[in-house]
Amino acid sequence: MNSNKNISGSPSLGTPMRVRARQLAIAATLITANFSLPVASIAAPAKSPAKPATLAAERPTPARTLVEAEIARIARTSGGEVGVSARHLESGLTLSLNDRELFPMASTFKIAVAGALLAQVDAGRVSLEQMIPVDPALVLSSEGIAETFPFPGVSASVHNLIESMLTRSDNTATNVLTQLAGGPAAVTAWVKSVGVEGMRIDGDTNGIVGRFFEVPPAGEPVEAQLKKLFAANPALEALGSKPNAKFDDDPRDTSTPAAMALLLSKIVDAHVLSASSTEVLLGSMERCITGLKRLRGMLPPGTPVRDKTGTIGGTVNDAGIITLPDGHGRVVIAVYIKKSAKPFGEREHVIADIARSVYDYMLIESSGHTESTGH
């Protein structure tokens, strides 16, 4: 669901002067908002418990209202519908837009597949070193196995399959791992078991892509059916980057941005996986190469980002964890776009622009919030 063409074919984002001027203006307004708020509105009682402080961080403030309005303005340039959920893990500060609406996950569901599979590693049912044969019926075009090994007879370790799935969005590796995890229902069950609602996994990548192109689920492997469809009607392949109303409104394989951000929070901070399995998952996400112009696109060079992208039809997504500089904490963020017919690069630019607005807000506001609440 992600491809080399999508990565290299989109225009350079850069950081136009008008955008940076706007970001500096937001930063100045945030600082002004912080210092102009009455003391009573930001001061917390001594020894206030973490839960009330977190709830306070979610309440509207002039600064949050300003930045959420800016995120909504950026979203309107997408040509589609946008959902955003962001939380600063250390302070509880949040930003959101349509964060309870359902969006096609596309390949961001691979985070859940990795989590469910690594939970089985932690339980001793699977090992990272275990070699798994790749069933030819599970091969689906993308970077990774299908591109590198065109002939049957491939086996790979669980660890290498996870790495390829998360760094290159390898569809074939995902199909193998989804099956190994017990199937889509087992992945959804794991997501629910860690306390996340609003996310459902109904298929592997064969299922999702097959549903998008209305390939019959029975019969030949999806890859073989797609090749025949595209050979008979080459124009069909171009529909893979266009909105598909039937697909976009289907509740299967969807998530709310809030659910994806919560799942990331659970993985990063709630110890739903062992320390070693958490490092495997986050390490692969840090090496992701499919989203260089999305969440990462307008952040300061060298900003640590661990993310997973998703792309199909009118959908362009990115979800991950951004680490702020100088010990200012971490931000989980999910930005989803659906039903957009805008050029691919413009959709990526929307994600990058929103991510930068979130970054600037969290960097400034988290410091003031931490000082005022004593956390």
N, C-alpha and C positions, 0 to 999 in steps of 0.2 A: 504493500500500500504506500510505500515510499519508494522513490527511484532515484537513480543517479541523475536522470534528466531533470527531475524536480530540484535537486540540490544545485547542480551547476548551471541550469538554464535560467535561473532567476537573476534579475539585475542586482548589482551591488547596492546595499542599503545605505552605507555611509552614515553620516550624521549632518544633515543640512543645517546651515546656520540658523534658519528660521526655527527649526526644531529645537536646537540647543538654546536659542534665545527664549523659547517658550518654557523649556525645562528650568532655566535659570529664574524665570519669572515665577514659576510655581514654587521653586525652592525659596525664593525671597518671601513669597506670600505665606508659605508654611512657617518660616521663621517668625514672621510678623504675627501670624495666628497664634503660635506657641506663646509668645511673650505678651500678647494682648489679652489672653484669656484670664478671667478672674482667678485668683489663687484658689478659691474654694472649688472651682470647677475642675481643677487638675490635681489637687492634693488629695492623697488617700489617707485614711486614718492610720495611726501607728499600728504596725503588726497586722495590717489587713491581709486576709487570706488570699491565696492565689486566684481562687475562683471569682470573687467579686472584682478583682483587678482585671481579670480577663474579660469579664462582662463589660466593665467600664471601657476597656479598649475597643469594644465593638460598637459602642454608642456613637452616634453622629457627632462630629466636631466640625468647626468651620474648615479646618484643613482637610479632613476626610471628605466632606461634602464637595470641596473645590476639586480635589483630585478625582473623585468618582465622576464628577461632571465632565472633567477632561477625558477620562477613559470612555465615557459615553460618546463624547464628540469624536474621538478617534474611531470608535466602533462604527459610527455612522458612515465612515469612509470605506468600510469593508465591502459594501454591496450585498451584505447578507446579515445574518444574526450572529451576535457575539455574546459569549458568556465568559465571565472572569471570576475567579476566586483566588484570593491571596491572603496569607496569614503569616505574620512575623512570629516565629515559634517562641522566642524568648519573652515577648511582651504581650502577645495575644492580639496585637493590632491587626485589623482586617480591612480589606477593600473588596468590593464585589460589584458585579453587574450580571443580572440574569443568572445568578449562580445556582438557582434551583430548577432551571430549565434543563430538559434533556437534549443532549447533543450526540451525534454519532462519534464514538470514540476513535474509529479507525485504529491505527497502530498504537495509540496510547494504551489500549487494553493489554499490551504486552508487559506493562508494569505488573498488572495483576497476575498474569501467567507466571512471570518470574517469581513473584511473591509466593504463589501457591506451590510452585515446584520446590522452592527453597524451604518452605515449611516441611515438605516431605523429606528433604535432605536433613533438616534438623531432627526429624522424627526417626531417622535411620532407615527409612524405606527406600531411599535413593541416595547415591553418592555422586559427588561432582566428577569423580574419575570414571564413572560408569560409561562404557561405550554403547552408543545407541545407533542401530542401523537406521538409515533413512529410507523409508518406504517410498518408492517412486511415485505412488499415488498422492503423497504428501508434498511433492515438489510444486512450488509456485514461483513464478518469475519475480525476482528482486535481486538486489545485491546479496552476496553471500554464497550459499551452497549452489543454488540454481545457476548462478552466473559463472561460478568457478569450476563446478563439477557437472558437466552436462550429461554424463552417462551414469547408469545404475552402478551400485557397488560402493556407496559412501557410508561410513560410520563416523561419528564424532562423539566426544565426551560431553556429558551434561554441561560442564563448565564452558566448553567452547560453543555449545549451542546457545547458552544464555548470553555469552559475549556477542555472538553474531546477531542474535535477536535484538539486543538492546543498543548495540553500537551502530549497526547497519540496517536495522529494521528488517532482518532476514525473514521473509515470509515462510520459507521452508522450515527453518529452525523453529519458528513459532508453531507450525503445525505439529512438528514432532514433539515439542515440549508440552503443548496443550494436551495431546494424547497421553503423554507420560504422566501428566498431572492428574489424569482421570477424566479429562474431557471438560468442555465449557461449564457444565453444571457444577463440577467439582471446584473449578476456579471461582465461580460465583459464590459457592458455599464458603470458601475460604475468606473471600472479601467480607461476607456477612459475619463470619465468625470473629473477625477482628473489629467489628463494630461499625462497619461502613454500609449504609443504605444508599439507594439512588444510583446503583451501578449494577449492570447485568451483562454477563458474557454468555452469548448464545451460540457462538461458532468460533472456529479457528479462522485463519486468514482465507482458507479455501471457502469456508462458509460465508464470510463477509463479502469477498470479491465475487463469489458466485451469485450471491443474492443481489449485489449491485447490478450485475450484468444479466440477471435473470437466467442463470444457467441451472438446468434441472439438477437437483441434489443427487439423484441416482444416475447410474450409467458410468460413462467414462470419467476419469479424473478431471477435475476442474481445469487444470492447465491444458489438457488435450482439447477440451470443449472450447475454451477461449481461443486457442489457436485456430480452430476451425471457424469460429464466429468471425474473427478478425480477418481471416483469409477471404471469407465470403463477402464481408462488408468492412473494408479497412476504416471507414468512417466511425465505426462503433468504438474503436480503440480511443479515439479522441474524446469520447463521452466520459472517459475515466477521470477527466479534470473539470467536468461540468456538473452543475446541480442536478439532482435526481429527486424529484418531489416524493416519489413513492418510497425511496430509500431514506430520505431525510426525515420523513414523518414516521418511520417504522420504529417502534420502541426497542427492538432487538439490538443488542450490542451498543447500548447507549450508557451515558453517565451524565450526571450533573457536574458542572465544574466544582461545586462544593464537595461532592463525593470523592472526586479524584484528588483534590487538595487534602481532604481528610485522610485518604489512603496513604498519601505521601507522608503526612504528619505521623501516622501510625508506624510507618516503616522507619522513619528517621528518628522519632523520639519515644515511641511507646513500646519498643522492644518486642514487637510481634514476631520478629525473627531473631535468631541468635546474632551475636556480634559479628561472627565470621560470615554468616549468610547476608547480613545487612551490608557488609563491606563488599561482598561479591556483587550485589545488586547495584549499590550506589557507585561502585567503581566502574562498572560497565556503563552506567548512565553518564558518568563524568567523561567517558571516552566517546560518547555519541557524536557521530559526524553528520547526521541527517538534518540537524536543526541549527546550523551555524548562523542562519539569517533570521531566526525566530526569536526565542527568548534571549539568546546571546547577541543578537544582531546589533543592538545599540548600547549595550552595556560597556563600561570602561574595559579596555583590554586587560586580560588576565583575571577577570572576575570568575571565580569558581562557579560553574553551573553543572548540575546533574539533571539531564532531561531526557524525555522520550517524545518523539513527534508522532503525528498521525496525519495521513493524507489520503483522501479518496473523494472523487466527485467535487462537490462544492465545499468540502470540508478541508480545513487546514488547522491543525492543532499543535500545541506544545504544552507539556506539563513537566514540572521539575522543581528543583531546589536551587535557590540563588544564595550564595554566601556573601554577606555585606563585608566591607573592609573594616580593619581596625577593631575587630572584636564586637561589631555591632549586630551580630546574630545572623539568623538564616530566615529566608522567606520561602515558603512553599507556594507555588503558583500554578494555576491551570488556566490557559487561554484557549477557548474553543471557538471556531468559526464554522458556520454551516450555511448552506443555501446561497453561496456567493459565486457569481459568474465573473468576478473581477480577475484580471491576470494573476497568475500564481504568485509572482513577486510582490504584487500589491497586497495580497492577503498576508504574506509573510511580514511585510513592512508593518501592517497593523499590529501583529503580535509583538514585533520588536519595539514599536512605539509605546504600546501599553506596558510592556515589561519595564521600559526605562522610566515611565511615570511611576510605576509601582516601586521600583528601586529607589528613586529619588525621595519619594514620600517616606518609605520605610527607614531609609538611612537617617533622615532628619528627625522624624517623629519618634522612632524607637528610642533614641537617646534621651529625648525629653521625657518620654513616658517612663523609662526606667528610672530616671532621676526622681521624678515626682512620686512614683509609687514605692520606691525603695527596693525594686527587684533588680 
